[in-house]
Amino acid sequence: MFNLKQIILSIADVGRKLFNINDIKKNDLDSILSLCNDLILHRGVAFGITVARDITEIFPTLSADNKLLFFKNINEKYKPSFTRVNEAIDTYKNSQNEKNLTDLFKVLEGSRRELFRRINMAPNGTSFIVSLREDLLKVLKDNNELKGLDDDLRHLFRAWFNPGFLKLEKITWDTKAAVLERIIKYERVHQMKDMNELKRRLGEDRRFFSYFHPALEDEPIIFVQVALTNGLGKSIQELMKPSNGEKKNYDTATFYSISNCHEGLSRVTLGNFLIKRVVYEIQEELPQIKNFGTLSPITGFVEWFSYLEESKIKNILDNSTNQNLMFLKSQDLKIGDNRIIENKEAIIKLVVHYIVNEKNQKGLPINDVSRFHLGNGAIVEDIIVNANVSETGFKRSFGVMVNYLYELKNIEKNHEDYMNNNKVIVSDKLKEYL
C-alpha cells in the first residue's frame, strides 16, 4: 500500500522522464535559479513536483557563497514590484470591488511566498524549507536586504505551523526510539548524555510533552519538560536527582525546560501555545495540581555583566550593601565559589535589575526568556542563587535561575499589562530589591 510520500516520489520520477529533465548537478547555482523560474511560470502538478524535488536536491549541495547568491537572487527577482503595486492601488481606488482588492493583495505579496509554496510540493518540502531558513539566518545579520525574504518565510511558517495543525503528544518511555533519540539531540536547556538521563525525565513525577507536525514524520517541533513538585522547584540538581519511588501529594507543576527543535522555526511563536495547552492537559490528568511556574535559565546574563563598569554595578546596588561583585569577573572564579553565597543578596539585586530594568529598543526586557514568560502572562516570582551549578548554568548566569509564576486567574491581565504597557510584574518578595 502506497503512502502519500511514495505517491509524490512516483509522480516526480514520472515527471522527470515526461518533461525530459536532466539529472541534477551539484553546486549548480544557474540550474537551481532556472528551476525556480520554471516552477513559478508553470502550473502543472507533475511538472511542479518534479522541479520542486530537484530544487530540494540541488540546494544542499551549494557552497556557502552560492547559497548566499541564491538568496539574493530570488529575493530581488521575486519581491513585489513597486510599479505594479502603485498600479494596483490606483485600480482599486478607481473601482473598489472584491476582484481588484484580491489583485492588490497578490501584487503586494510578490512571488517569493508562492515560490516556497510550490517548493513545498516536493516529498520533503516542508522539512527542506525549514532547513533552508536555517541557512538564511546564518547570513541575515550581514545582509539586511534579505530581511524581506525572511519575513516571507516566517509568514508562511506561522500558517503552516499553526497550533491547529500541530498534534500534542505525551512523551513516555514507550514512545518510538527514533523520537526519543531526536529529543536527546534537540534538548537545548539541560543537555542529556544518553537514554538513562532521558529516562529520569520520563518518570512518574515528570511530564514531557511535544508538538508534532504531520509533514515532519517523527520530528519533534518543540517540547516542554515538567516536574511535579511541592512548591516551585528551586534547583536543577534536585529536579535531576533519581526518584526515590515515593508517591507524594504534589501541588505544583514546575516547567524546567522548553526547547525549540529547529533553528529554522525560530521567532515562529509556538512555545506560548504549548505551555498553555500543557497546563490544560495537566489540570485534566492531575486536578490536585493548582500551581504552575518555571525554573528558568538566564541566558546572556554573564555576557551582559561582563560589559558592566564598576561604577554602574555600584549604582545598581545603590549602596544598599557593602558587598562587591567585581569578583565575578575574576579569572579564578569557579563553580561552587563560596563568594557567590556570601554575596547572595547583591547578586539577587543585580539579577532583578537585569530582568526588570534593562530594556531593548522596544522597551521590553533584553532577556529573551523573560520576554517569553512575561509575554505569556507570568510574573517574576523569585531569584535562586546556585540553582544550576552545572558548567552550562555557570557560563549562562553564574548558576542563578528564575522562578516565573503562572497565576491562572491573572494570566490574561498580566499579559495585557505587559503587551500594552511593557509592565514587568514582580512578586512582593522581589520588590524590595528594586
Stockholm file with secondary structure:
# STOCKHOLM 1.0

chainA/1-434         MFNLKQIILSIADVGRKLFNINDIKKNDLDSILSLCNDLILHRGVAFGITVARDITEIFPTLSADNKLLFFKNINEKYKPSFTRVNEAIDTYKNSQNEKNLTDLFKVLEGSRRELFRRINMAPNGTSFIVSLREDLLKVLKDNNELKGLDDDLRHLFRAWFNPGFLKLEKITWDTKAAVLERIIKYERVHQMKDMNELKRRLGEDRRFFSYFHPALEDEPIIFVQVALTNGLGKSIQELMKPSNGEKKNYDTATFYSISNCHEGLSRVTLGNFLIKRVVYEIQEELPQIKNFGTLSPITGFVEWFSYLEESKIKNILDNSTNQNLMFLKSQDLKIGDNRIIENKEAIIKLVVHYIVNEKNQKGLPINDVSRFHLGNGAIVEDIIVNANVSETGFKRSFGVMVNYLYELKNIEKNHEDYMNNNKVIVSDKLKEYL
#=GR chainA/1-434 SS CCCHHHHHHHHHHHHHHHTTCCCCCTTCHHHHHHHHHHHHHCCCHHHHHHHHHHHHHHGGGSCHHHHHHHHHHHHHHSSCCHHHHHHHHHHHHHSCSHHHHHHHHHHHHCSHHHHHHHHTTSTTHHHHHHHHHHHHHHHHTTCGGGHHHHHHHHHHHHHHTCTTTCEEEECCTTSCHHHHHHHHHHCCSSCCCSHHHHHHTTSTTEEEEEEECTTSTTCEEEEEEEEEESSSCCCHHHHTSCCCCCCCCCCEEEEEEEEESCGGGTTSCCHHHHHHHHHHHHHHHCTTCCEEEECBCCTTHHHHHHTCCHHHHHHHHTTSCCCCCGGGGCTTCCTTCHHHHHTHHHHHHHHHHHHHHCBCTTSSBSCHHHHHHHHTTCEEEEEETTSCCSHHHHHHHTTCEEEEEECTTTHHHHHHHHHHHCCCCBCHHHHTTC
#=GC SS_cons         CCCHHHHHHHHHHHHHHHTTCCCCCTTCHHHHHHHHHHHHHCCCHHHHHHHHHHHHHHGGGSCHHHHHHHHHHHHHHSSCCHHHHHHHHHHHHHSCSHHHHHHHHHHHHCSHHHHHHHHTTSTTHHHHHHHHHHHHHHHHTTCGGGHHHHHHHHHHHHHHTCTTTCEEEECCTTSCHHHHHHHHHHCCSSCCCSHHHHHHTTSTTEEEEEEECTTSTTCEEEEEEEEEESSSCCCHHHHTSCCCCCCCCCCEEEEEEEEESCGGGTTSCCHHHHHHHHHHHHHHHCTTCCEEEECBCCTTHHHHHHTCCHHHHHHHHTTSCCCCCGGGGCTTCCTTCHHHHHTHHHHHHHHHHHHHHCBCTTSSBSCHHHHHHHHTTCEEEEEETTSCCSHHHHHHHTTCEEEEEECTTTHHHHHHHHHHHCCCCBCHHHHTTC
//
